[in-house]
Amino acid sequence: MVNIMGQSKIKENWELIRNRLKENFKNLTDEELEYTDDEEELFNNIQKKLKVSREELLYLFYLYIYG
């Protein structure tokens, strides 16, 4: 899914994604949703907090961007 959307698509839409995640998952903090160049660590931390697979997480991002 990242290959379909591309890293730059996620990065350029991060504010939208972050806001939608905060709306839907109150247990995520601002600190946990701070975009960093280490996307892998960011995604892993969010995945663990939400208890979802990488594919499920990227699908959420896809829905938020193209929804």
N, CA, C, O and CB atoms as a CASP TS submission, in Angstrom:
PFRMAT TS
TARGET T0000
AUTHOR 0000-0000-0000
METHOD Language model
MODEL 1
PARENT N/A
ATOM      1  N   MET     1       0.822  -1.195   0.000  1.00  0.00           N
ATOM      2  CA  MET     1       0.000   0.000   0.000  1.00  0.00           C
ATOM      3  C   MET     1       0.864   1.256   0.000  1.00  0.00           C
ATOM      4  O   MET     1       0.529   2.232  -0.671  1.00  0.00           O
ATOM      5  CB  MET     1      -0.934   0.000   1.203  1.00  0.00           C
ATOM      6  N   VAL     2       1.968   1.247   0.739  1.00  0.00           N
ATOM      7  CA  VAL     2       2.844   2.416   0.711  1.00  0.00           C
ATOM      8  C   VAL     2       3.355   2.622  -0.704  1.00  0.00           C
ATOM      9  O   VAL     2       3.477   3.759  -1.161  1.00  0.00           O
ATOM     10  CB  VAL     2       4.027   2.254   1.704  1.00  0.00           C
ATOM     11  N   ASN     3       3.658   1.522  -1.409  1.00  0.00           N
ATOM     12  CA  ASN     3       4.132   1.653  -2.781  1.00  0.00           C
ATOM     13  C   ASN     3       3.067   2.272  -3.678  1.00  0.00           C
ATOM     14  O   ASN     3       3.391   3.019  -4.602  1.00  0.00           O
ATOM     15  CB  ASN     3       4.550   0.293  -3.327  1.00  0.00           C
ATOM     16  N   ILE     4       1.793   1.966  -3.410  1.00  0.00           N
ATOM     17  CA  ILE     4       0.706   2.522  -4.208  1.00  0.00           C
ATOM     18  C   ILE     4       0.549   4.011  -3.912  1.00  0.00           C
ATOM     19  O   ILE     4       0.455   4.825  -4.832  1.00  0.00           O
ATOM     20  CB  ILE     4      -0.613   1.772  -3.928  1.00  0.00           C
ATOM     21  N   MET     5       0.521   4.361  -2.640  1.00  0.00           N
ATOM     22  CA  MET     5       0.341   5.760  -2.252  1.00  0.00           C
ATOM     23  C   MET     5       1.648   6.521  -2.321  1.00  0.00           C
ATOM     24  O   MET     5       1.677   7.689  -2.708  1.00  0.00           O
ATOM     25  CB  MET     5      -0.240   5.854  -0.849  1.00  0.00           C
ATOM     26  N   GLY     6       2.708   5.869  -1.951  1.00  0.00           N
ATOM     27  CA  GLY     6       4.007   6.514  -1.910  1.00  0.00           C
ATOM     28  C   GLY     6       4.233   7.249  -0.606  1.00  0.00           C
ATOM     29  O   GLY     6       3.309   7.810  -0.017  1.00  0.00           O
ATOM     30  N   GLN     7       5.468   7.234  -0.172  1.00  0.00           N
ATOM     31  CA  GLN     7       5.851   7.878   1.083  1.00  0.00           C
ATOM     32  C   GLN     7       5.541   9.371   1.032  1.00  0.00           C
ATOM     33  O   GLN     7       5.080   9.939   2.022  1.00  0.00           O
ATOM     34  CB  GLN     7       7.348   7.653   1.373  1.00  0.00           C
ATOM     35  N   SER     8       5.785  10.008  -0.103  1.00  0.00           N
ATOM     36  CA  SER     8       5.559  11.444  -0.192  1.00  0.00           C
ATOM     37  C   SER     8       4.071  11.778  -0.052  1.00  0.00           C
ATOM     38  O   SER     8       3.728  12.827   0.492  1.00  0.00           O
ATOM     39  CB  SER     8       6.099  11.984  -1.521  1.00  0.00           C
ATOM     40  N   LYS     9       3.183  10.902  -0.532  1.00  0.00           N
ATOM     41  CA  LYS     9       1.742  11.129  -0.413  1.00  0.00           C
ATOM     42  C   LYS     9       1.318  11.111   1.049  1.00  0.00           C
ATOM     43  O   LYS     9       0.490  11.917   1.473  1.00  0.00           O
ATOM     44  CB  LYS     9       0.959  10.070  -1.206  1.00  0.00           C
ATOM     45  N   ILE    10       1.889  10.188   1.816  1.00  0.00           N
ATOM     46  CA  ILE    10       1.594  10.121   3.243  1.00  0.00           C
ATOM     47  C   ILE    10       2.147  11.368   3.930  1.00  0.00           C
ATOM     48  O   ILE    10       1.465  11.999   4.738  1.00  0.00           O
ATOM     49  CB  ILE    10       2.190   8.832   3.875  1.00  0.00           C
ATOM     50  N   LYS    11       3.380  11.710   3.601  1.00  0.00           N
ATOM     51  CA  LYS    11       4.020  12.865   4.239  1.00  0.00           C
ATOM     52  C   LYS    11       3.263  14.156   3.944  1.00  0.00           C
ATOM     53  O   LYS    11       3.030  14.952   4.853  1.00  0.00           O
ATOM     54  CB  LYS    11       5.472  12.995   3.770  1.00  0.00           C
ATOM     55  N   GLU    12       2.877  14.375   2.691  1.00  0.00           N
ATOM     56  CA  GLU    12       2.196  15.616   2.331  1.00  0.00           C
ATOM     57  C   GLU    12       0.772  15.677   2.889  1.00  0.00           C
ATOM     58  O   GLU    12       0.191  16.759   2.972  1.00  0.00           O
ATOM     59  CB  GLU    12       2.163  15.769   0.819  1.00  0.00           C
ATOM     60  N   ASN    13       0.209  14.542   3.266  1.00  0.00           N
ATOM     61  CA  ASN    13      -1.139  14.502   3.844  1.00  0.00           C
ATOM     62  C   ASN    13      -1.125  14.172   5.330  1.00  0.00           C
ATOM     63  O   ASN    13      -2.166  13.847   5.902  1.00  0.00           O
ATOM     64  CB  ASN    13      -1.988  13.487   3.109  1.00  0.00           C
ATOM     65  N   TRP    14       0.048  14.251   5.963  1.00  0.00           N
ATOM     66  CA  TRP    14       0.155  13.816   7.350  1.00  0.00           C
ATOM     67  C   TRP    14      -0.752  14.606   8.293  1.00  0.00           C
ATOM     68  O   TRP    14      -1.319  14.025   9.218  1.00  0.00           O
ATOM     69  CB  TRP    14       1.584  13.933   7.809  1.00  0.00           C
ATOM     70  N   GLU    15      -0.900  15.887   8.089  1.00  0.00           N
ATOM     71  CA  GLU    15      -1.754  16.702   8.961  1.00  0.00           C
ATOM     72  C   GLU    15      -3.188  16.166   8.940  1.00  0.00           C
ATOM     73  O   GLU    15      -3.817  16.028   9.989  1.00  0.00           O
ATOM     74  CB  GLU    15      -1.726  18.194   8.519  1.00  0.00           C
ATOM     75  N   LEU    16      -3.691  15.870   7.769  1.00  0.00           N
ATOM     76  CA  LEU    16      -5.027  15.292   7.625  1.00  0.00           C
ATOM     77  C   LEU    16      -5.103  13.929   8.311  1.00  0.00           C
ATOM     78  O   LEU    16      -6.031  13.668   9.076  1.00  0.00           O
ATOM     79  CB  LEU    16      -5.399  15.159   6.137  1.00  0.00           C
ATOM     80  N   ILE    17      -4.129  13.064   8.037  1.00  0.00           N
ATOM     81  CA  ILE    17      -4.095  11.726   8.633  1.00  0.00           C
ATOM     82  C   ILE    17      -4.029  11.834  10.150  1.00  0.00           C
ATOM     83  O   ILE    17      -4.782  11.163  10.856  1.00  0.00           O
ATOM     84  CB  ILE    17      -2.891  10.915   8.097  1.00  0.00           C
ATOM     85  N   ARG    18      -3.138  12.668  10.649  1.00  0.00           N
ATOM     86  CA  ARG    18      -2.965  12.844  12.097  1.00  0.00           C
ATOM     87  C   ARG    18      -4.269  13.299  12.752  1.00  0.00           C
ATOM     88  O   ARG    18      -4.667  12.760  13.784  1.00  0.00           O
ATOM     89  CB  ARG    18      -1.844  13.863  12.386  1.00  0.00           C
ATOM     90  N   ASN    19      -4.927  14.285  12.158  1.00  0.00           N
ATOM     91  CA  ASN    19      -6.178  14.788  12.722  1.00  0.00           C
ATOM     92  C   ASN    19      -7.274  13.729  12.724  1.00  0.00           C
ATOM     93  O   ASN    19      -8.032  13.621  13.687  1.00  0.00           O
ATOM     94  CB  ASN    19      -6.644  16.005  11.949  1.00  0.00           C
ATOM     95  N   ARG    20      -7.359  12.958  11.662  1.00  0.00           N
ATOM     96  CA  ARG    20      -8.368  11.895  11.596  1.00  0.00           C
ATOM     97  C   ARG    20      -8.062  10.789  12.595  1.00  0.00           C
ATOM     98  O   ARG    20      -8.977  10.240  13.209  1.00  0.00           O
ATOM     99  CB  ARG    20      -8.446  11.313  10.178  1.00  0.00           C
ATOM    100  N   LEU    21      -6.778  10.454  12.768  1.00  0.00           N
ATOM    101  CA  LEU    21      -6.411   9.446  13.766  1.00  0.00           C
ATOM    102  C   LEU    21      -6.787   9.926  15.160  1.00  0.00           C
ATOM    103  O   LEU    21      -7.321   9.157  15.959  1.00  0.00           O
ATOM    104  CB  LEU    21      -4.903   9.132  13.697  1.00  0.00           C
ATOM    105  N   LYS    22      -6.510  11.191  15.455  1.00  0.00           N
ATOM    106  CA  LYS    22      -6.835  11.753  16.773  1.00  0.00           C
ATOM    107  C   LYS    22      -8.348  11.749  17.012  1.00  0.00           C
ATOM    108  O   LYS    22      -8.795  11.489  18.129  1.00  0.00           O
ATOM    109  CB  LYS    22      -6.282  13.192  16.897  1.00  0.00           C
ATOM    110  N   GLU    23      -9.133  12.032  15.978  1.00  0.00           N
ATOM    111  CA  GLU    23     -10.594  12.013  16.096  1.00  0.00           C
ATOM    112  C   GLU    23     -11.111  10.612  16.404  1.00  0.00           C
ATOM    113  O   GLU    23     -12.004  10.431  17.232  1.00  0.00           O
ATOM    114  CB  GLU    23     -11.237  12.533  14.809  1.00  0.00           C
ATOM    115  N   ASN    24     -10.537   9.636  15.727  1.00  0.00           N
ATOM    116  CA  ASN    24     -11.051   8.269  15.802  1.00  0.00           C
ATOM    117  C   ASN    24     -10.419   7.414  16.894  1.00  0.00           C
ATOM    118  O   ASN    24     -11.003   6.418  17.321  1.00  0.00           O
ATOM    119  CB  ASN    24     -10.852   7.600  14.495  1.00  0.00           C
ATOM    120  N   PHE    25      -9.243   7.794  17.340  1.00  0.00           N
ATOM    121  CA  PHE    25      -8.524   6.995  18.339  1.00  0.00           C
ATOM    122  C   PHE    25      -8.011   7.931  19.430  1.00  0.00           C
ATOM    123  O   PHE    25      -6.900   8.454  19.348  1.00  0.00           O
ATOM    124  CB  PHE    25      -7.340   6.194  17.685  1.00  0.00           C
ATOM    125  N   LYS    26      -8.825   8.126  20.431  1.00  0.00           N
ATOM    126  CA  LYS    26      -8.528   9.095  21.497  1.00  0.00           C
ATOM    127  C   LYS    26      -7.300   8.709  22.316  1.00  0.00           C
ATOM    128  O   LYS    26      -6.740   9.550  23.020  1.00  0.00           O
ATOM    129  CB  LYS    26      -9.726   9.232  22.419  1.00  0.00           C
ATOM    130  N   ASN    27      -6.874   7.451  22.235  1.00  0.00           N
ATOM    131  CA  ASN    27      -5.724   6.998  23.017  1.00  0.00           C
ATOM    132  C   ASN    27      -4.382   7.392  22.393  1.00  0.00           C
ATOM    133  O   ASN    27      -3.336   7.165  23.002  1.00  0.00           O
ATOM    134  CB  ASN    27      -5.782   5.497  23.180  1.00  0.00           C
ATOM    135  N   LEU    28      -4.391   7.973  21.196  1.00  0.00           N
ATOM    136  CA  LEU    28      -3.152   8.426  20.562  1.00  0.00           C
ATOM    137  C   LEU    28      -2.836   9.848  21.012  1.00  0.00           C
ATOM    138  O   LEU    28      -3.711  10.714  21.046  1.00  0.00           O
ATOM    139  CB  LEU    28      -3.264   8.356  19.014  1.00  0.00           C
ATOM    140  N   THR    29      -1.583  10.070  21.353  1.00  0.00           N
ATOM    141  CA  THR    29      -1.166  11.391  21.821  1.00  0.00           C
ATOM    142  C   THR    29      -0.536  12.196  20.678  1.00  0.00           C
ATOM    143  O   THR    29      -0.165  11.645  19.642  1.00  0.00           O
ATOM    144  CB  THR    29      -0.171  11.257  22.994  1.00  0.00           C
ATOM    145  N   ASP    30      -0.427  13.496  20.888  1.00  0.00           N
ATOM    146  CA  ASP    30       0.238  14.358  19.902  1.00  0.00           C
ATOM    147  C   ASP    30       1.671  13.905  19.671  1.00  0.00           C
ATOM    148  O   ASP    30       2.152  13.881  18.538  1.00  0.00           O
ATOM    149  CB  ASP    30       0.218  15.827  20.362  1.00  0.00           C
ATOM    150  N   GLU    31       2.341  13.548  20.748  1.00  0.00           N
ATOM    151  CA  GLU    31       3.728  13.087  20.647  1.00  0.00           C
ATOM    152  C   GLU    31       3.836  11.824  19.781  1.00  0.00           C
ATOM    153  O   GLU    31       4.756  11.702  18.972  1.00  0.00           O
ATOM    154  CB  GLU    31       4.299  12.816  22.048  1.00  0.00           C
ATOM    155  N   GLU    32       2.917  10.908  19.950  1.00  0.00           N
ATOM    156  CA  GLU    32       2.942   9.670  19.165  1.00  0.00           C
ATOM    157  C   GLU    32       2.643   9.922  17.691  1.00  0.00           C
ATOM    158  O   GLU    32       3.030   9.128  16.834  1.00  0.00           O
ATOM    159  CB  GLU    32       1.939   8.671  19.729  1.00  0.00           C
ATOM    160  N   LEU    33       1.965  11.010  17.397  1.00  0.00           N
ATOM    161  CA  LEU    33       1.586  11.316  16.022  1.00  0.00           C
ATOM    162  C   LEU    33       2.480  12.376  15.376  1.00  0.00           C
ATOM    163  O   LEU    33       2.168  12.887  14.301  1.00  0.00           O
ATOM    164  CB  LEU    33       0.154  11.774  15.984  1.00  0.00           C
ATOM    165  N   GLU    34       3.575  12.697  16.030  1.00  0.00           N
ATOM    166  CA  GLU    34       4.547  13.646  15.477  1.00  0.00           C
ATOM    167  C   GLU    34       5.260  12.986  14.298  1.00  0.00           C
ATOM    168  O   GLU    34       5.894  11.943  14.455  1.00  0.00           O
ATOM    169  CB  GLU    34       5.578  14.102  16.569  1.00  0.00           C
ATOM    170  N   TYR    35       5.152  13.600  13.109  1.00  0.00           N
ATOM    171  CA  TYR    35       5.785  13.021  11.924  1.00  0.00           C
ATOM    172  C   TYR    35       7.297  13.192  12.007  1.00  0.00           C
ATOM    173  O   TYR    35       7.800  14.284  12.268  1.00  0.00           O
ATOM    174  CB  TYR    35       5.238  13.674  10.634  1.00  0.00           C
ATOM    175  N   THR    36       8.008  12.098  11.780  1.00  0.00           N
ATOM    176  CA  THR    36       9.465  12.136  11.756  1.00  0.00           C
ATOM    177  C   THR    36       9.950  11.500  10.466  1.00  0.00           C
ATOM    178  O   THR    36       9.180  10.868   9.742  1.00  0.00           O
ATOM    179  CB  THR    36      10.068  11.413  12.991  1.00  0.00           C
ATOM    180  N   ASP    37      11.222  11.672  10.188  1.00  0.00           N
ATOM    181  CA  ASP    37      11.802  11.041   8.998  1.00  0.00           C
ATOM    182  C   ASP    37      11.888   9.530   9.150  1.00  0.00           C
ATOM    183  O   ASP    37      12.028   8.806   8.164  1.00  0.00           O
ATOM    184  CB  ASP    37      13.189  11.610   8.720  1.00  0.00           C
ATOM    185  N   ASP    38      11.803   9.058  10.389  1.00  0.00           N
ATOM    186  CA  ASP    38      11.803   7.616  10.631  1.00  0.00           C
ATOM    187  C   ASP    38      10.362   7.113  10.598  1.00  0.00           C
ATOM    188  O   ASP    38       9.766   6.809  11.631  1.00  0.00           O
ATOM    189  CB  ASP    38      12.483   7.272  11.997  1.00  0.00           C
ATOM    190  N   GLU    39       9.820   7.034   9.384  1.00  0.00           N
ATOM    191  CA  GLU    39       8.439   6.616   9.186  1.00  0.00           C
ATOM    192  C   GLU    39       8.190   5.222   9.749  1.00  0.00           C
ATOM    193  O   GLU    39       7.117   4.945  10.285  1.00  0.00           O
ATOM    194  CB  GLU    39       8.089   6.650   7.708  1.00  0.00           C
ATOM    195  N   GLU    40       9.170   4.362   9.626  1.00  0.00           N
ATOM    196  CA  GLU    40       9.043   2.983  10.113  1.00  0.00           C
ATOM    197  C   GLU    40       8.731   2.960  11.609  1.00  0.00           C
ATOM    198  O   GLU    40       7.821   2.255  12.044  1.00  0.00           O
ATOM    199  CB  GLU    40      10.335   2.189   9.830  1.00  0.00           C
ATOM    200  N   GLU    41       9.472   3.717  12.383  1.00  0.00           N
ATOM    201  CA  GLU    41       9.244   3.774  13.829  1.00  0.00           C
ATOM    202  C   GLU    41       7.879   4.398  14.138  1.00  0.00           C
ATOM    203  O   GLU    41       7.155   3.912  15.006  1.00  0.00           O
ATOM    204  CB  GLU    41      10.367   4.577  14.521  1.00  0.00           C
ATOM    205  N   LEU    42       7.537   5.457  13.436  1.00  0.00           N
ATOM    206  CA  LEU    42       6.245   6.112  13.617  1.00  0.00           C
ATOM    207  C   LEU    42       5.112   5.122  13.384  1.00  0.00           C
ATOM    208  O   LEU    42       4.215   4.990  14.217  1.00  0.00           O
ATOM    209  CB  LEU    42       6.109   7.315  12.666  1.00  0.00           C
ATOM    210  N   PHE    43       5.154   4.431  12.259  1.00  0.00           N
ATOM    211  CA  PHE    43       4.098   3.468  11.921  1.00  0.00           C
ATOM    212  C   PHE    43       4.062   2.318  12.916  1.00  0.00           C
ATOM    213  O   PHE    43       2.984   1.888  13.325  1.00  0.00           O
ATOM    214  CB  PHE    43       4.301   2.924  10.504  1.00  0.00           C
ATOM    215  N   ASN    44       5.226   1.815  13.308  1.00  0.00           N
ATOM    216  CA  ASN    44       5.274   0.716  14.288  1.00  0.00           C
ATOM    217  C   ASN    44       4.627   1.127  15.604  1.00  0.00           C
ATOM    218  O   ASN    44       3.862   0.359  16.187  1.00  0.00           O
ATOM    219  CB  ASN    44       6.728   0.276  14.537  1.00  0.00           C
ATOM    220  N   ASN    45       4.928   2.325  16.069  1.00  0.00           N
ATOM    221  CA  ASN    45       4.359   2.801  17.333  1.00  0.00           C
ATOM    222  C   ASN    45       2.842   2.942  17.249  1.00  0.00           C
ATOM    223  O   ASN    45       2.130   2.571  18.182  1.00  0.00           O
ATOM    224  CB  ASN    45       4.983   4.139  17.721  1.00  0.00           C
ATOM    225  N   ILE    46       2.352   3.473  16.143  1.00  0.00           N
ATOM    226  CA  ILE    46       0.904   3.626  15.977  1.00  0.00           C
ATOM    227  C   ILE    46       0.243   2.252  15.871  1.00  0.00           C
ATOM    228  O   ILE    46      -0.808   2.016  16.467  1.00  0.00           O
ATOM    229  CB  ILE    46       0.581   4.481  14.722  1.00  0.00           C
ATOM    230  N   GLN    47       0.858   1.358  15.118  1.00  0.00           N
ATOM    231  CA  GLN    47       0.339  -0.004  14.986  1.00  0.00           C
ATOM    232  C   GLN    47       0.188  -0.679  16.342  1.00  0.00           C
ATOM    233  O   GLN    47      -0.852  -1.269  16.636  1.00  0.00           O
ATOM    234  CB  GLN    47       1.254  -0.834  14.094  1.00  0.00           C
ATOM    235  N   LYS    48       1.220  -0.591  17.159  1.00  0.00           N
ATOM    236  CA  LYS    48       1.192  -1.219  18.484  1.00  0.00           C
ATOM    237  C   LYS    48       0.084  -0.620  19.338  1.00  0.00           C
ATOM    238  O   LYS    48      -0.637  -1.341  20.028  1.00  0.00           O
ATOM    239  CB  LYS    48       2.551  -1.058  19.189  1.00  0.00           C
ATOM    240  N   LYS    49      -0.047   0.691  19.289  1.00  0.00           N
ATOM    241  CA  LYS    49      -1.048   1.376  20.108  1.00  0.00           C
ATOM    242  C   LYS    49      -2.468   0.989  19.670  1.00  0.00           C
ATOM    243  O   LYS    49      -3.352   0.813  20.508  1.00  0.00           O
ATOM    244  CB  LYS    49      -0.858   2.906  20.017  1.00  0.00           C
ATOM    245  N   LEU    50      -2.678   0.858  18.360  1.00  0.00           N
ATOM    246  CA  LEU    50      -4.003   0.539  17.832  1.00  0.00           C
ATOM    247  C   LEU    50      -4.256  -0.962  17.717  1.00  0.00           C
ATOM    248  O   LEU    50      -5.388  -1.400  17.516  1.00  0.00           O
ATOM    249  CB  LEU    50      -4.179   1.181  16.482  1.00  0.00           C
ATOM    250  N   LYS    51      -3.172  -1.752  17.850  1.00  0.00           N
ATOM    251  CA  LYS    51      -3.266  -3.208  17.719  1.00  0.00           C
ATOM    252  C   LYS    51      -3.812  -3.613  16.346  1.00  0.00           C
ATOM    253  O   LYS    51      -4.751  -4.400  16.232  1.00  0.00           O
ATOM    254  CB  LYS    51      -4.159  -3.782  18.827  1.00  0.00           C
ATOM    255  N   VAL    52      -3.186  -3.044  15.310  1.00  0.00           N
ATOM    256  CA  VAL    52      -3.563  -3.354  13.932  1.00  0.00           C
ATOM    257  C   VAL    52      -2.315  -3.760  13.147  1.00  0.00           C
ATOM    258  O   VAL    52      -1.190  -3.475  13.557  1.00  0.00           O
ATOM    259  CB  VAL    52      -4.266  -2.136  13.259  1.00  0.00           C
ATOM    260  N   SER    53      -2.530  -4.420  12.032  1.00  0.00           N
ATOM    261  CA  SER    53      -1.415  -4.797  11.161  1.00  0.00           C
ATOM    262  C   SER    53      -0.972  -3.583  10.351  1.00  0.00           C
ATOM    263  O   SER    53      -1.665  -2.566  10.313  1.00  0.00           O
ATOM    264  CB  SER    53      -1.815  -5.970  10.217  1.00  0.00           C
ATOM    265  N   ARG    54       0.168  -3.696   9.714  1.00  0.00           N
ATOM    266  CA  ARG    54       0.657  -2.610   8.858  1.00  0.00           C
ATOM    267  C   ARG    54      -0.323  -2.371   7.713  1.00  0.00           C
ATOM    268  O   ARG    54      -0.594  -1.226   7.352  1.00  0.00           O
ATOM    269  CB  ARG    54       2.070  -2.939   8.302  1.00  0.00           C
ATOM    270  N   GLU    55      -0.849  -3.439   7.150  1.00  0.00           N
ATOM    271  CA  GLU    55      -1.799  -3.309   6.046  1.00  0.00           C
ATOM    272  C   GLU    55      -3.059  -2.562   6.486  1.00  0.00           C
ATOM    273  O   GLU    55      -3.578  -1.726   5.747  1.00  0.00           O
ATOM    274  CB  GLU    55      -2.171  -4.695   5.498  1.00  0.00           C
ATOM    275  N   GLU    56      -3.547  -2.864   7.685  1.00  0.00           N
ATOM    276  CA  GLU    56      -4.732  -2.174   8.199  1.00  0.00           C
ATOM    277  C   GLU    56      -4.451  -0.695   8.440  1.00  0.00           C
ATOM    278  O   GLU    56      -5.287   0.158   8.142  1.00  0.00           O
ATOM    279  CB  GLU    56      -5.212  -2.832   9.495  1.00  0.00           C
ATOM    280  N   LEU    57      -3.283  -0.397   8.974  1.00  0.00           N
ATOM    281  CA  LEU    57      -2.905   0.983   9.227  1.00  0.00           C
ATOM    282  C   LEU    57      -2.805   1.767   7.921  1.00  0.00           C
ATOM    283  O   LEU    57      -3.324   2.878   7.819  1.00  0.00           O
ATOM    284  CB  LEU    57      -1.578   1.042   9.985  1.00  0.00           C
ATOM    285  N   LEU    58      -2.148   1.197   6.940  1.00  0.00           N
ATOM    286  CA  LEU    58      -2.000   1.880   5.655  1.00  0.00           C
ATOM    287  C   LEU    58      -3.340   2.024   4.945  1.00  0.00           C
ATOM    288  O   LEU    58      -3.562   2.994   4.220  1.00  0.00           O
ATOM    289  CB  LEU    58      -1.017   1.126   4.763  1.00  0.00           C
ATOM    290  N   TYR    59      -4.221   1.069   5.150  1.00  0.00           N
ATOM    291  CA  TYR    59      -5.561   1.178   4.581  1.00  0.00           C
ATOM    292  C   TYR    59      -6.311   2.363   5.205  1.00  0.00           C
ATOM    293  O   TYR    59      -7.010   3.097   4.505  1.00  0.00           O
ATOM    294  CB  TYR    59      -6.350  -0.138   4.799  1.00  0.00           C
ATOM    295  N   LEU    60      -6.162   2.544   6.515  1.00  0.00           N
ATOM    296  CA  LEU    60      -6.753   3.718   7.170  1.00  0.00           C
ATOM    297  C   LEU    60      -6.212   4.994   6.548  1.00  0.00           C
ATOM    298  O   LEU    60      -6.978   5.906   6.236  1.00  0.00           O
ATOM    299  CB  LEU    60      -6.468   3.702   8.688  1.00  0.00           C
ATOM    300  N   PHE    61      -4.903   5.068   6.365  1.00  0.00           N
ATOM    301  CA  PHE    61      -4.292   6.243   5.741  1.00  0.00           C
ATOM    302  C   PHE    61      -4.885   6.474   4.355  1.00  0.00           C
ATOM    303  O   PHE    61      -5.214   7.602   3.988  1.00  0.00           O
ATOM    304  CB  PHE    61      -2.758   6.077   5.646  1.00  0.00           C
ATOM    305  N   TYR    62      -5.017   5.401   3.599  1.00  0.00           N
ATOM    306  CA  TYR    62      -5.575   5.481   2.246  1.00  0.00           C
ATOM    307  C   TYR    62      -6.994   6.050   2.292  1.00  0.00           C
ATOM    308  O   TYR    62      -7.342   6.938   1.513  1.00  0.00           O
ATOM    309  CB  TYR    62      -5.576   4.085   1.571  1.00  0.00           C
ATOM    310  N   LEU    63      -7.810   5.528   3.217  1.00  0.00           N
ATOM    311  CA  LEU    63      -9.185   6.023   3.346  1.00  0.00           C
ATOM    312  C   LEU    63      -9.215   7.489   3.740  1.00  0.00           C
ATOM    313  O   LEU    63     -10.037   8.254   3.235  1.00  0.00           O
ATOM    314  CB  LEU    63      -9.954   5.198   4.372  1.00  0.00           C
ATOM    315  N   TYR    64      -8.328   7.881   4.635  1.00  0.00           N
ATOM    316  CA  TYR    64      -8.294   9.281   5.076  1.00  0.00           C
ATOM    317  C   TYR    64      -7.904  10.204   3.927  1.00  0.00           C
ATOM    318  O   TYR    64      -8.442  11.305   3.811  1.00  0.00           O
ATOM    319  CB  TYR    64      -7.310   9.453   6.248  1.00  0.00           C
ATOM    320  N   ILE    65      -6.986   9.774   3.087  1.00  0.00           N
ATOM    321  CA  ILE    65      -6.516  10.616   1.985  1.00  0.00           C
ATOM    322  C   ILE    65      -7.519  10.636   0.829  1.00  0.00           C
ATOM    323  O   ILE    65      -7.848  11.698   0.301  1.00  0.00           O
ATOM    324  CB  ILE    65      -5.153  10.124   1.486  1.00  0.00           C
ATOM    325  N   TYR    66      -8.001   9.449   0.441  1.00  0.00           N
ATOM    326  CA  TYR    66      -8.832   9.351  -0.761  1.00  0.00           C
ATOM    327  C   TYR    66     -10.321   9.180  -0.470  1.00  0.00           C
ATOM    328  O   TYR    66     -11.162   9.258  -1.365  1.00  0.00           O
ATOM    329  CB  TYR    66      -8.362   8.205  -1.599  1.00  0.00           C
ATOM    330  N   GLY    67     -10.627   8.941   0.826  1.00  0.00           N
ATOM    331  CA  GLY    67     -11.912   8.629   1.359  1.00  0.00           C
ATOM    332  C   GLY    67     -13.138   9.019   0.725  1.00  0.00           C
ATOM    333  O   GLY    67     -14.218   8.720   1.233  1.00  0.00           O
TER
END
